[in-house]
Amino acid sequence: MNNKLLNRRFFIGGLAYLGSNIMTGCKKQIKKEGPFSGKELNIFVYAGGHEQTMRNVFVPRFENLTGAKVTLHAGWWEGLAKLKTAPVNNPPFDLMICDATQGYPAIKEGLFAQLNLENIPNHKNLYSPTINNWVVHGKHGLTYPDSVMTLAYNKDLVQDPPSKWEDLVKPSLIKKIGLYSSFYLSLYTFACIKAGAENRHGTAHEMINTNLDEVFRFARNYRDNIKLWWPTSNDMILALANKDVTAGNMHSPEYIKAMREKNTLGASVPINDRAFVQVFWAIPAESKNKKLAETAINELFSEEIQLEFSRRGSATSLLTVAETMAKEDPFWKTLYPHTKDQFGSLQYYPYETYSKNWKEISEIWDRTILRKG
């Protein structure tokens, strides 16, 4: 690791440590009294980087703002399972982060309360394409773009760094590719490769929505080129760093952190067909702290909190924050929307098609792509 990168890491780490201690000091010095003193807000968060940002940035700020106590519960897929199996009128969480793959069915099952957007005035500052969907229209949750599908590679293993998804079909990369084992991302990657190979950039979303069988056919023809179906971001990062694979798809927040530590890792996000994970904050239907949870959502979409998430590798729905990040971090700027035009073309993965055909797509993916059945 070069000294410049090392010094930068220590500098960033020092700022984070200082900021954490300043916040912690404030938390100790300020008497916790506020409109919600005596209340406890239980929040389900994603384990890892998301949890760390929530714990170090959001929790002390929100506790001092409201007087309430915040308890974080970190996990992944098990969050909604715990909500479903909880006793009636006693949900384990008052606020949850969900992604579309699990969140859409949960909405349809009636697991979430409708939001009172009057208690979330910061929603008016979110750029419209990020919230122009049925989840927000129905007031089931407040959506935002998180991870973007990233073209990752090891710099030492490529002469010409891949910059387009169709670069993954080059003969030099046969049996050297790593793709995510979940179809919601990698089926879309195949659509991007197909669109590029046919000189139809910008049509991957349409292909999934209108010609899913053709995308699957393309995926089956190409599947033998894949060396690794990675189950977690860490698995792919290690495979790239250890030179077990040369390139593939990746989640952006975790990969940004890895790139700051390993200068052999490279990445690009082709603007054409760029797609994001859609996550959203939702309130369990039986929560007894609904107004407090809505206050928390409002604070999560404040400029201050959004900026801290962005500095840790996430996208943002706030144009002002995106513009700030574009000035601060040239690499962040290459990954995420930061202008009105780019926000105007923002796309999530094709979750509507996925949701309508989830069982069928899952079975075909598992049987004919992950396995050659």
C-alpha positions as CSV (number, residue, x, y, z in Angstrom):
1,M,0.0,0.0,0.0
2,N,1.5,3.4,-0.9
3,N,2.1,6.1,1.7
4,K,-0.3,8.5,0.1
5,L,-3.2,6.0,0.4
6,L,-2.1,5.1,3.9
7,N,-1.9,8.7,5.0
8,R,-5.3,9.4,3.5
9,R,-6.8,6.4,5.4
10,F,-5.3,7.6,8.7
11,F,-6.5,11.2,8.0
12,I,-10.1,10.0,7.2
13,G,-10.0,7.6,10.1
14,G,-8.8,10.5,12.4
15,L,-11.6,12.7,11.3
16,A,-14.1,9.9,11.9
17,Y,-12.7,9.3,15.3
18,L,-12.7,13.0,16.2
19,G,-16.2,13.4,14.9
20,S,-17.4,10.3,16.9
21,N,-15.8,11.6,20.0
22,I,-17.2,15.1,19.6
23,M,-20.7,13.6,19.2
24,T,-20.1,11.2,22.1
25,G,-18.9,14.1,24.2
26,C,-22.1,16.1,23.3
27,K,-24.2,13.1,24.2
28,K,-22.5,12.9,27.7
29,Q,-22.7,16.6,28.3
30,I,-26.2,17.4,27.0
31,K,-29.0,16.2,29.3
32,K,-31.3,14.1,27.2
33,E,-34.6,15.9,27.4
34,G,-36.8,16.5,24.4
35,P,-40.3,15.9,23.0
36,F,-39.8,12.1,23.2
37,S,-38.0,11.7,26.5
38,G,-38.6,8.3,28.0
39,K,-39.4,6.7,24.7
40,E,-37.3,4.0,23.0
41,L,-37.0,3.6,19.3
42,N,-36.0,0.1,18.0
43,I,-34.6,0.2,14.5
44,F,-33.6,-2.7,12.2
45,V,-30.5,-1.8,10.2
46,Y,-28.3,-3.7,7.8
47,A,-25.2,-5.2,9.5
48,G,-21.8,-3.8,8.5
49,G,-21.2,-0.3,7.1
50,H,-24.8,0.8,7.4
51,E,-25.0,-0.2,11.0
52,Q,-21.7,1.7,11.8
53,T,-22.9,4.9,10.2
54,M,-26.2,4.7,12.0
55,R,-24.5,4.0,15.3
56,N,-21.7,6.6,15.0
57,V,-23.6,9.4,13.2
58,F,-27.4,9.0,13.5
59,V,-27.9,7.7,17.0
60,P,-26.1,10.4,19.0
61,R,-27.6,13.1,16.9
62,F,-31.1,11.8,17.1
63,E,-31.0,11.0,20.8
64,N,-29.8,14.6,21.6
65,L,-32.5,16.0,19.3
66,T,-35.5,14.1,20.7
67,G,-34.5,12.8,24.1
68,A,-35.5,9.3,23.0
69,K,-33.2,6.2,23.3
70,V,-32.3,4.5,20.1
71,T,-31.6,0.7,20.0
72,L,-30.2,-0.7,16.8
73,H,-30.9,-4.3,15.7
74,A,-28.5,-5.3,12.9
75,G,-29.1,-8.1,10.4
76,W,-30.0,-9.0,6.8
77,W,-32.8,-11.2,5.6
78,E,-34.0,-12.2,9.1
79,G,-35.4,-8.8,9.9
80,L,-38.8,-9.3,8.2
81,A,-38.9,-12.9,9.4
82,K,-38.7,-11.6,13.0
83,L,-41.5,-9.1,12.3
84,K,-43.7,-11.8,10.8
85,T,-43.3,-14.2,13.7
86,A,-43.6,-11.5,16.5
87,P,-46.6,-11.5,18.8
88,V,-49.6,-9.5,17.6
89,N,-49.4,-5.8,18.7
90,N,-45.7,-6.3,19.8
91,P,-43.4,-5.8,16.8
92,P,-39.7,-6.1,17.6
93,F,-38.9,-2.9,15.6
94,D,-40.5,0.5,15.3
95,L,-38.6,1.3,12.1
96,M,-37.0,-0.9,9.4
97,I,-34.8,-0.6,6.4
98,C,-35.9,-2.9,3.6
99,D,-35.0,-3.6,0.0
100,A,-37.5,-4.1,-2.7
101,T,-37.0,-7.9,-3.0
102,Q,-38.3,-8.4,0.6
103,G,-40.2,-5.1,1.1
104,Y,-42.6,-5.4,-1.8
105,P,-44.2,-8.7,-0.5
106,A,-44.2,-7.3,3.0
107,I,-46.2,-4.3,1.9
108,K,-48.7,-6.5,0.1
109,E,-49.0,-8.6,3.3
110,G,-50.0,-5.4,5.2
111,L,-46.9,-5.5,7.5
112,F,-46.2,-1.7,7.3
113,A,-48.2,1.3,8.4
114,Q,-48.9,4.2,6.1
115,L,-46.6,7.2,6.6
116,N,-47.9,10.6,7.6
117,L,-45.7,12.6,5.3
118,E,-46.5,15.8,7.2
119,N,-44.2,14.5,9.9
120,I,-41.5,13.9,7.3
121,P,-41.1,17.4,5.7
122,N,-37.6,16.4,4.4
123,H,-39.3,14.2,1.8
124,K,-40.0,17.3,-0.2
125,N,-36.2,17.7,-0.8
126,L,-35.7,14.3,-2.3
127,Y,-35.2,14.3,-6.0
128,S,-38.5,13.1,-7.6
129,P,-37.1,10.1,-9.7
130,T,-35.9,8.5,-6.5
131,I,-39.4,8.5,-5.0
132,N,-41.6,8.2,-8.1
133,N,-42.9,4.7,-7.4
134,W,-45.9,2.9,-5.9
135,V,-44.2,2.4,-2.5
136,V,-44.0,6.2,-1.9
137,H,-47.3,7.0,-3.7
138,G,-49.1,4.5,-1.3
139,K,-47.2,6.0,1.7
140,H,-45.9,2.5,2.6
141,G,-42.3,3.7,2.9
142,L,-39.7,6.3,1.7
143,T,-37.4,4.9,-1.0
144,Y,-33.9,5.9,-2.0
145,P,-31.1,4.6,-4.2
146,D,-28.3,2.8,-2.3
147,S,-25.8,0.5,-4.1
148,V,-25.2,0.9,-7.8
149,M,-24.2,-2.1,-10.0
150,T,-20.5,-1.7,-10.3
151,L,-18.1,-3.2,-12.9
152,A,-15.2,-4.4,-10.7
153,Y,-11.8,-5.7,-11.7
154,N,-8.2,-6.3,-10.6
155,K,-5.9,-3.7,-12.2
156,D,-2.9,-6.1,-12.3
157,L,-4.8,-8.7,-14.4
158,V,-6.1,-6.5,-17.2
159,Q,-4.2,-4.6,-19.9
160,D,-7.3,-2.7,-21.0
161,P,-9.5,-2.0,-17.9
162,P,-13.2,-3.0,-18.7
163,S,-15.4,0.1,-19.0
164,K,-18.5,-1.5,-20.5
165,W,-20.5,-4.5,-19.4
166,E,-20.0,-6.2,-22.8
167,D,-16.3,-6.2,-22.0
168,L,-17.0,-9.2,-19.8
169,V,-17.5,-11.4,-22.9
170,K,-13.9,-10.8,-24.1
171,P,-12.1,-14.1,-24.7
172,S,-9.4,-13.1,-22.3
173,L,-12.0,-13.1,-19.4
174,I,-13.5,-16.6,-20.0
175,K,-13.6,-18.5,-16.7
176,K,-12.3,-15.4,-14.9
177,I,-15.6,-13.7,-14.1
178,G,-17.4,-13.4,-10.7
179,L,-21.1,-12.6,-10.6
180,Y,-23.5,-12.2,-7.7
181,S,-25.5,-15.4,-7.0
182,S,-28.7,-13.4,-6.6
183,F,-30.7,-12.9,-9.8
184,Y,-32.0,-9.4,-9.1
185,L,-28.5,-8.0,-9.8
186,S,-26.8,-10.6,-12.1
187,L,-29.8,-11.2,-14.4
188,Y,-29.7,-7.4,-15.0
189,T,-26.0,-7.7,-15.6
190,F,-26.7,-10.2,-18.3
191,A,-29.2,-7.8,-19.8
192,C,-26.6,-5.1,-19.8
193,I,-24.0,-7.4,-21.5
194,K,-26.6,-8.4,-24.1
195,A,-27.7,-4.7,-24.8
196,G,-24.1,-3.7,-25.2
197,A,-23.1,-6.6,-27.4
198,E,-26.1,-5.7,-29.7
199,N,-25.1,-2.0,-29.7
200,R,-28.4,-1.2,-27.9
201,H,-27.0,0.6,-24.8
202,G,-29.7,1.9,-22.5
203,T,-32.2,-0.9,-23.2
204,A,-31.4,-3.4,-20.5
205,H,-34.3,-2.4,-18.3
206,E,-36.7,-2.7,-21.3
207,M,-35.2,-6.2,-22.1
208,I,-36.0,-7.5,-18.6
209,N,-39.5,-6.0,-18.7
210,T,-40.5,-7.1,-22.2
211,N,-38.3,-9.9,-23.3
212,L,-37.3,-11.8,-20.2
213,D,-37.0,-15.2,-22.0
214,E,-34.4,-13.8,-24.4
215,V,-32.3,-12.5,-21.5
216,F,-32.4,-15.9,-19.9
217,R,-31.4,-17.5,-23.1
218,F,-28.4,-15.2,-23.4
219,A,-27.5,-15.9,-19.7
220,R,-27.6,-19.7,-20.3
221,N,-25.3,-19.4,-23.3
222,Y,-22.9,-17.3,-21.3
223,R,-23.0,-19.0,-17.9
224,D,-20.1,-21.3,-18.5
225,N,-17.8,-18.3,-18.6
226,I,-18.5,-17.6,-14.9
227,K,-15.9,-18.9,-12.5
228,L,-17.4,-17.6,-9.2
229,W,-21.0,-17.0,-8.1
230,W,-20.2,-14.9,-5.1
231,P,-22.7,-15.0,-2.2
232,T,-21.4,-11.9,-0.3
233,S,-19.5,-8.7,-1.2
234,N,-16.6,-9.8,1.0
235,D,-16.3,-13.1,-1.0
236,M,-16.0,-11.1,-4.3
237,I,-13.6,-8.6,-2.8
238,L,-11.3,-11.3,-1.6
239,A,-11.5,-13.2,-4.9
240,L,-10.5,-10.1,-6.8
241,A,-7.7,-9.2,-4.3
242,N,-6.3,-12.7,-4.4
243,K,-6.5,-12.8,-8.2
244,D,-8.9,-15.8,-8.2
245,V,-11.1,-13.8,-10.6
246,T,-10.3,-10.9,-12.8
247,A,-13.6,-9.0,-13.1
248,G,-17.3,-9.0,-12.4
249,N,-20.2,-7.2,-10.9
250,M,-20.2,-5.7,-7.4
251,H,-22.2,-3.6,-4.8
252,S,-20.7,-0.1,-4.7
253,P,-20.6,0.9,-1.0
254,E,-18.6,-2.1,0.2
255,Y,-16.4,-1.9,-2.9
256,I,-15.5,1.7,-2.4
257,K,-14.2,0.9,1.0
258,A,-12.2,-2.0,-0.3
259,M,-10.7,0.2,-3.1
260,R,-9.4,2.7,-0.5
261,E,-7.5,-0.1,1.2
262,K,-6.3,-2.1,-1.9
263,N,-5.0,0.0,-4.7
264,T,-5.0,-3.0,-7.1
265,L,-8.8,-2.9,-7.2
266,G,-10.4,-0.9,-10.0
267,A,-14.0,-0.1,-10.9
268,S,-16.3,1.7,-13.3
269,V,-20.0,2.3,-13.6
270,P,-21.2,2.5,-17.2
271,I,-23.7,5.3,-17.3
272,N,-25.9,3.5,-19.9
273,D,-28.2,1.1,-18.1
274,R,-26.9,2.2,-14.7
275,A,-29.2,0.6,-12.0
276,F,-29.5,1.0,-8.3
277,V,-30.7,-1.1,-5.4
278,Q,-33.9,0.3,-4.1
279,V,-34.1,0.4,-0.3
280,F,-36.7,2.1,1.8
281,W,-37.5,3.0,5.4
282,A,-40.8,1.6,6.7
283,I,-42.7,1.5,10.0
284,P,-44.2,-1.8,11.2
285,A,-48.0,-1.6,11.3
286,E,-48.3,-2.3,15.0
287,S,-45.5,0.1,16.2
288,K,-46.5,2.1,19.2
289,N,-43.9,4.8,18.3
290,K,-45.1,5.7,14.9
291,K,-44.6,9.5,15.2
292,L,-41.1,9.0,16.7
293,A,-40.3,6.7,13.8
294,E,-41.5,9.3,11.3
295,T,-39.3,11.9,13.1
296,A,-36.4,9.5,12.6
297,I,-37.1,9.1,8.9
298,N,-37.2,12.8,8.6
299,E,-33.8,13.1,10.3
300,L,-32.3,10.3,8.1
301,F,-33.1,12.4,5.1
302,S,-31.6,15.6,6.4
303,E,-28.6,17.0,4.5
304,E,-26.2,16.3,7.5
305,I,-27.1,12.6,7.7
306,Q,-27.2,12.1,4.0
307,L,-23.8,13.7,3.6
308,E,-22.3,11.3,6.2
309,F,-23.8,8.3,4.4
310,S,-22.5,9.5,1.1
311,R,-19.0,10.0,2.5
312,R,-19.1,6.4,3.5
313,G,-19.8,5.2,0.0
314,S,-23.6,5.4,-0.5
315,A,-25.7,7.3,-3.1
316,T,-28.1,10.1,-2.1
317,S,-31.5,11.4,-3.1
318,L,-30.6,15.0,-2.3
319,L,-29.2,17.0,-5.2
320,T,-27.4,19.4,-2.8
321,V,-25.6,16.5,-1.1
322,A,-24.7,14.9,-4.4
323,E,-23.3,18.2,-5.7
324,T,-21.2,18.5,-2.5
325,M,-19.9,15.0,-2.9
326,A,-19.0,15.5,-6.6
327,K,-16.7,18.3,-5.5
328,E,-15.3,16.4,-2.5
329,D,-14.7,13.0,-4.1
330,P,-13.9,12.6,-7.8
331,F,-14.4,8.8,-7.6
332,W,-17.8,9.1,-5.9
333,K,-18.7,11.4,-8.8
334,T,-18.0,8.7,-11.4
335,L,-20.4,6.3,-9.7
336,Y,-23.4,8.2,-8.6
337,P,-25.9,10.8,-10.0
338,H,-24.9,14.3,-9.1
339,T,-26.6,16.5,-11.7
340,K,-30.3,17.2,-12.6
341,D,-29.9,15.3,-15.8
342,Q,-28.4,12.3,-14.2
343,F,-31.1,12.2,-11.5
344,G,-33.6,12.5,-14.3
345,S,-32.5,9.2,-15.8
346,L,-32.0,7.3,-12.5
347,Q,-33.2,3.7,-12.6
348,Y,-33.7,1.1,-9.9
349,Y,-33.4,-2.6,-10.9
350,P,-36.6,-3.8,-12.7
351,Y,-38.2,-4.8,-9.4
352,E,-41.8,-4.6,-10.8
353,T,-41.1,-7.4,-13.2
354,Y,-39.2,-9.3,-10.6
355,S,-42.0,-9.0,-8.1
356,K,-44.7,-10.2,-10.5
357,N,-42.7,-13.2,-11.6
358,W,-40.5,-13.8,-8.5
359,K,-41.1,-17.5,-8.0
360,E,-40.7,-18.4,-11.7
361,I,-37.6,-16.3,-12.2
362,S,-36.0,-17.8,-9.0
363,E,-36.7,-21.3,-10.1
364,I,-35.3,-20.8,-13.6
365,W,-32.3,-18.9,-12.3
366,D,-31.4,-21.6,-9.7
367,R,-32.0,-24.5,-12.1
368,T,-30.5,-23.3,-15.4
369,I,-28.1,-20.5,-14.5
370,L,-26.5,-21.3,-11.1
371,R,-26.8,-25.0,-12.0
372,K,-26.8,-26.3,-15.6
373,G,-30.1,-28.1,-15.3
